[in-house]
């Protein structure tokens, strides 16, 4: 098993005196990744709704054209 750089878990979480910077950086990074995922999901759902609406419009136009030709 490889030897750890830190002597204990406490030393690991303190990060050599830079804990605030290190853990805040991790927190901000994961928060931004979460926001990016959430925003992407919203955009995906909106695109699917727009596509469904466009297909419904095209279907109605086709139906109307067929009725006019009959």
DSSP file (Angstrom, degrees, kcal/mol; ACC not computed):
  #  RESIDUE AA STRUCTURE BP1 BP2  ACC     N-H-->O    O-->H-N    N-H-->O    O-->H-N    TCO  KAPPA ALPHA  PHI   PSI    X-CA   Y-CA   Z-CA
    1    1 A X              0   0    0      0, 0.0     2,-0.0     0, 0.0     0, 0.0   0.000 360.0 360.0 360.0 135.5    0.0    0.0    0.0
    2    2 A X        -     0   0    0      1,-0.1     2,-0.3     0, 0.0     0, 0.0  -0.320 360.0-111.1 -69.3 149.0    1.4    3.4   -0.9
    3    3 A X        -     0   0    0      1,-0.1     2,-0.2     2,-0.0    -1,-0.1  -0.606  32.5-123.5 -80.8 137.4    2.5    5.7    1.9
    4    4 A X        -     0   0    0     -2,-0.3    -1,-0.1     2,-0.1     0, 0.0  -0.488   4.6-135.1 -81.7 150.6    0.4    8.8    2.3
    5    5 A X  S    S+     0   0    0     -2,-0.2     2,-0.3     2,-0.0    -1,-0.1   0.849  89.9  65.7 -70.4 -35.4    1.9   12.3    2.2
    6    6 A X  S    S-     0   0    0      1,-0.1    -2,-0.1     3,-0.0     3,-0.1  -0.652  76.5-140.9 -92.9 146.8   -0.1   13.4    5.3
    7    7 A X  S    S+     0   0    0     -2,-0.3     2,-0.3     1,-0.1    -1,-0.1   0.725  81.1   2.2 -79.3 -21.8    0.6   11.9    8.7
    8    8 A X  S  > S-     0   0    0      1,-0.1     4,-1.9     0, 0.0    -1,-0.1  -0.954  75.8-101.1-154.5 170.6   -3.1   11.8    9.7
    9    9 A X  H  > S+     0   0    0     -2,-0.3     4,-2.6     2,-0.2     5,-0.2   0.858 121.0  56.2 -66.0 -34.4   -6.6   12.5    8.5
   10   10 A X  H  > S+     0   0    0      1,-0.2     4,-1.9     2,-0.2    -1,-0.2   0.926 107.3  48.2 -62.6 -44.4   -6.6   15.7   10.4
   11   11 A X  H  >>S+     0   0    0      1,-0.2     4,-1.3     2,-0.2     5,-0.8   0.875 110.2  53.6 -63.4 -36.4   -3.4   16.9    8.6
   12   12 A X  H  <5S+     0   0    0     -4,-1.9     3,-0.5     1,-0.2    -2,-0.2   0.947 110.4  45.0 -62.5 -48.0   -5.1   15.9    5.4
   13   13 A X  H  <5S+     0   0    0     -4,-2.6    -1,-0.2     1,-0.2    -2,-0.2   0.777 111.7  53.0 -69.9 -25.3   -8.2   18.0    6.0
   14   14 A X  H ><>S-     0   0    0     -4,-1.9     5,-1.2    -5,-0.2     3,-1.1   0.719  93.0-152.8 -79.3 -20.9   -6.0   20.9    7.2
   15   15 A X  G ><5 -     0   0    0     -4,-1.3     3,-1.5    -3,-0.5    -3,-0.1   0.855  63.0 -58.8  52.1  43.6   -4.0   20.8    4.0
   16   16 A X  G 3 <S-     0   0    0     -5,-0.8    -1,-0.3     1,-0.3    -4,-0.1   0.807 106.6 -47.1  62.5  30.4   -0.9   22.2    5.4
   17   17 A X  G < 5S+     0   0    0     -3,-1.1    -1,-0.3    -6,-0.2     3,-0.2   0.401 127.8  92.1  92.6  -3.0   -2.6   25.4    6.5
   18   18 A X  T <>5 +     0   0    0     -3,-1.5     4,-2.7    -4,-0.4     5,-0.2   0.070  44.0 120.2-108.8  23.0   -4.3   26.0    3.2
   19   19 A X  H  ><S+     0   0    0     -5,-1.2     4,-2.8     1,-0.2     5,-0.5   0.888  71.1  53.9 -58.7 -43.5   -7.6   24.2    4.1
   20   20 A X  H  > S+     0   0    0     -3,-0.2     4,-1.8     1,-0.2     5,-0.2   0.941 114.6  40.8 -58.7 -48.2   -9.8   27.2    3.6
   21   21 A X  H  > S+     0   0    0      2,-0.2     4,-2.1     3,-0.2    -2,-0.2   0.933 118.3  46.4 -64.6 -46.9   -8.5   27.8    0.0
   22   22 A X  H  X S+     0   0    0     -4,-2.7     4,-2.2     2,-0.2    -2,-0.2   0.954 118.1  38.9 -64.4 -52.6   -8.4   24.1   -1.0
   23   23 A X  H  X S+     0   0    0     -4,-2.8     4,-2.5     1,-0.2    -1,-0.2   0.837 115.2  53.1 -73.3 -31.3  -11.8   23.0    0.3
   24   24 A X  H  X S+     0   0    0     -4,-1.8     4,-2.8    -5,-0.5     5,-0.2   0.902 109.0  51.0 -65.7 -40.1  -13.5   26.3   -0.8
   25   25 A X  H  X S+     0   0    0     -4,-2.1     4,-2.4    -5,-0.2    -2,-0.2   0.921 111.4  47.0 -62.1 -44.5  -12.1   25.7   -4.3
   26   26 A X  H  X S+     0   0    0     -4,-2.2     4,-2.6     2,-0.2     5,-0.2   0.927 113.1  49.7 -62.1 -44.2  -13.4   22.1   -4.3
   27   27 A X  H  X S+     0   0    0     -4,-2.5     4,-2.4     1,-0.2    -2,-0.2   0.924 112.4  45.9 -61.6 -46.4  -16.8   23.4   -3.1
   28   28 A X  H  X S+     0   0    0     -4,-2.8     4,-2.6     2,-0.2     5,-0.2   0.908 112.7  51.8 -63.9 -41.6  -17.1   26.1   -5.7
   29   29 A X  H  X S+     0   0    0     -4,-2.4     4,-2.3    -5,-0.2    -2,-0.2   0.944 113.0  43.0 -60.8 -49.5  -16.0   23.7   -8.4
   30   30 A X  H  X S+     0   0    0     -4,-2.6     4,-2.2     2,-0.2    -1,-0.2   0.866 113.3  52.8 -68.0 -35.0  -18.6   21.1   -7.5
   31   31 A X  H  X S+     0   0    0     -4,-2.4     4,-2.4    -5,-0.2    -1,-0.2   0.926 111.2  46.6 -63.6 -44.0  -21.3   23.7   -7.1
   32   32 A X  H  X S+     0   0    0     -4,-2.6     4,-2.5     2,-0.2    -2,-0.2   0.885 111.1  51.5 -66.5 -38.2  -20.6   25.2  -10.5
   33   33 A X  H  X S+     0   0    0     -4,-2.3     4,-2.2    -5,-0.2    -1,-0.2   0.899 110.4  49.8 -63.6 -39.4  -20.5   21.7  -12.1
   34   34 A X  H  X S+     0   0    0     -4,-2.2     4,-2.5     2,-0.2    -2,-0.2   0.915 111.2  48.3 -64.3 -43.1  -23.9   21.1  -10.4
   35   35 A X  H  X S+     0   0    0     -4,-2.4     4,-2.7     2,-0.2     5,-0.2   0.894 110.5  51.8 -63.9 -39.8  -25.3   24.3  -11.8
   36   36 A X  H  X S+     0   0    0     -4,-2.5     4,-2.2     2,-0.2    -2,-0.2   0.912 110.9  47.5 -62.5 -43.0  -24.0   23.5  -15.2
   37   37 A X  H  X S+     0   0    0     -4,-2.2     4,-2.2     2,-0.2    -2,-0.2   0.931 113.2  48.4 -62.5 -46.6  -25.7   20.1  -15.2
   38   38 A X  H  X S+     0   0    0     -4,-2.5     4,-2.1     1,-0.2    -2,-0.2   0.916 112.4  48.1 -61.4 -45.0  -28.9   21.7  -14.0
   39   39 A X  H  X S+     0   0    0     -4,-2.7     4,-2.3     1,-0.2    -1,-0.2   0.881 110.5  52.0 -64.6 -38.6  -28.9   24.4  -16.6
   40   40 A X  H  X S+     0   0    0     -4,-2.2     4,-2.3    -5,-0.2    -1,-0.2   0.892 108.2  51.4 -64.5 -40.1  -28.1   21.8  -19.3
   41   41 A X  H  X S+     0   0    0     -4,-2.2     4,-2.5     2,-0.2    -2,-0.2   0.907 109.3  50.4 -63.7 -41.6  -31.1   19.7  -18.2
   42   42 A X  H  X S+     0   0    0     -4,-2.1     4,-2.4     1,-0.2    -2,-0.2   0.931 111.6  47.6 -61.2 -45.8  -33.3   22.8  -18.4
   43   43 A X  H  X S+     0   0    0     -4,-2.3     4,-2.3     2,-0.2    -1,-0.2   0.878 110.9  51.8 -62.6 -38.7  -32.1   23.5  -21.9
   44   44 A X  H  X S+     0   0    0     -4,-2.3     4,-2.2     2,-0.2    -2,-0.2   0.930 110.8  47.0 -65.1 -45.8  -32.6   19.9  -23.0
   45   45 A X  H  X S+     0   0    0     -4,-2.5     4,-2.2     1,-0.2    -2,-0.2   0.905 112.2  50.7 -62.4 -41.3  -36.2   19.9  -21.7
   46   46 A X  H  X S+     0   0    0     -4,-2.4     4,-2.5     1,-0.2    -1,-0.2   0.912 109.6  50.3 -63.3 -42.3  -36.9   23.2  -23.4
   47   47 A X  H  X S+     0   0    0     -4,-2.3     4,-2.4     1,-0.2    -1,-0.2   0.895 109.8  50.6 -62.9 -40.6  -35.5   21.9  -26.7
   48   48 A X  H  X S+     0   0    0     -4,-2.2     4,-2.4     2,-0.2    -1,-0.2   0.897 110.5  49.4 -64.7 -40.0  -37.7   18.7  -26.5
   49   49 A X  H  X S+     0   0    0     -4,-2.2     4,-2.3     2,-0.2    -2,-0.2   0.915 111.8  48.5 -64.3 -42.5  -40.8   20.8  -25.8
   50   50 A X  H  X S+     0   0    0     -4,-2.5     4,-2.4     2,-0.2    -2,-0.2   0.896 111.4  50.1 -64.8 -39.7  -40.0   23.1  -28.8
   51   51 A X  H  X S+     0   0    0     -4,-2.4     4,-2.5     2,-0.2    -2,-0.2   0.916 110.7  49.1 -64.2 -43.5  -39.4   20.0  -31.0
   52   52 A X  H  X S+     0   0    0     -4,-2.4     4,-2.2     1,-0.2    -2,-0.2   0.905 111.6  49.6 -63.3 -40.7  -42.7   18.5  -30.0
   53   53 A X  H  X S+     0   0    0     -4,-2.3     4,-2.3     2,-0.2    -2,-0.2   0.904 111.1  49.4 -64.7 -40.8  -44.5   21.8  -30.6
   54   54 A X  H  X S+     0   0    0     -4,-2.4     4,-2.5     2,-0.2    -2,-0.2   0.912 111.3  48.8 -64.8 -42.7  -42.9   22.0  -34.1
   55   55 A X  H  X S+     0   0    0     -4,-2.5     4,-2.2     1,-0.2    -1,-0.2   0.890 110.4  51.2 -64.9 -38.6  -43.9   18.5  -35.0
   56   56 A X  H  X S+     0   0    0     -4,-2.2     4,-2.4     2,-0.2    -2,-0.2   0.910 110.3  49.5 -65.0 -41.7  -47.4   19.1  -33.8
   57   57 A X  H  X S+     0   0    0     -4,-2.3     4,-2.4     1,-0.2    -2,-0.2   0.932 111.4  48.7 -60.9 -46.0  -47.6   22.2  -36.0
   58   58 A X  H  X S+     0   0    0     -4,-2.5     4,-2.3     1,-0.2    -1,-0.2   0.880 110.5  51.2 -62.8 -38.0  -46.3   20.3  -39.0
   59   59 A X  H  X S+     0   0    0     -4,-2.2     4,-2.5     2,-0.2    -1,-0.2   0.918 110.1  49.2 -65.0 -43.7  -48.8   17.5  -38.4
   60   60 A X  H  X S+     0   0    0     -4,-2.4     4,-2.4     2,-0.2    -2,-0.2   0.896 110.9  50.3 -62.6 -40.0  -51.7   20.0  -38.2
   61   61 A X  H  X S+     0   0    0     -4,-2.4     4,-2.6     2,-0.2    -2,-0.2   0.925 110.9  48.9 -64.3 -44.2  -50.5   21.7  -41.5
   62   62 A X  H  X S+     0   0    0     -4,-2.3     4,-2.3     1,-0.2    -2,-0.2   0.910 111.4  49.8 -60.4 -43.4  -50.3   18.3  -43.2
   63   63 A X  H  X S+     0   0    0     -4,-2.5     4,-2.0     1,-0.2    -1,-0.2   0.916 111.6  48.3 -62.2 -43.1  -53.8   17.4  -41.9
   64   64 A X  H  X S+     0   0    0     -4,-2.4     4,-2.2     1,-0.2    -2,-0.2   0.902 110.7  50.7 -65.7 -41.2  -55.2   20.7  -43.2
   65   65 A X  H  X S+     0   0    0     -4,-2.6     4,-1.7     1,-0.2    -1,-0.2   0.899 110.3  49.8 -63.0 -40.1  -53.6   20.3  -46.6
   66   66 A X  H  X S+     0   0    0     -4,-2.3     4,-1.1     1,-0.2    -1,-0.2   0.876 110.5  50.1 -66.9 -36.6  -55.0   16.8  -46.9
   67   67 A X  H  < S+     0   0    0     -4,-2.0     3,-0.2     1,-0.2    -2,-0.2   0.890 109.9  50.5 -67.7 -38.9  -58.5   18.0  -46.0
   68   68 A X  H  < S+     0   0    0     -4,-2.2    -1,-0.2     1,-0.2    -2,-0.2   0.838 109.4  51.1 -68.5 -32.2  -58.3   20.8  -48.6
   69   69 A X  H  <        0   0    0     -4,-1.7    -1,-0.2     1,-0.2    -2,-0.2   0.731 360.0 360.0 -76.3 -22.9  -57.2   18.4  -51.3
   70   70 A X     <        0   0    0     -4,-1.1    -1,-0.2    -3,-0.2    -2,-0.2   0.469 360.0 360.0 -78.1 360.0  -60.1   16.0  -50.6
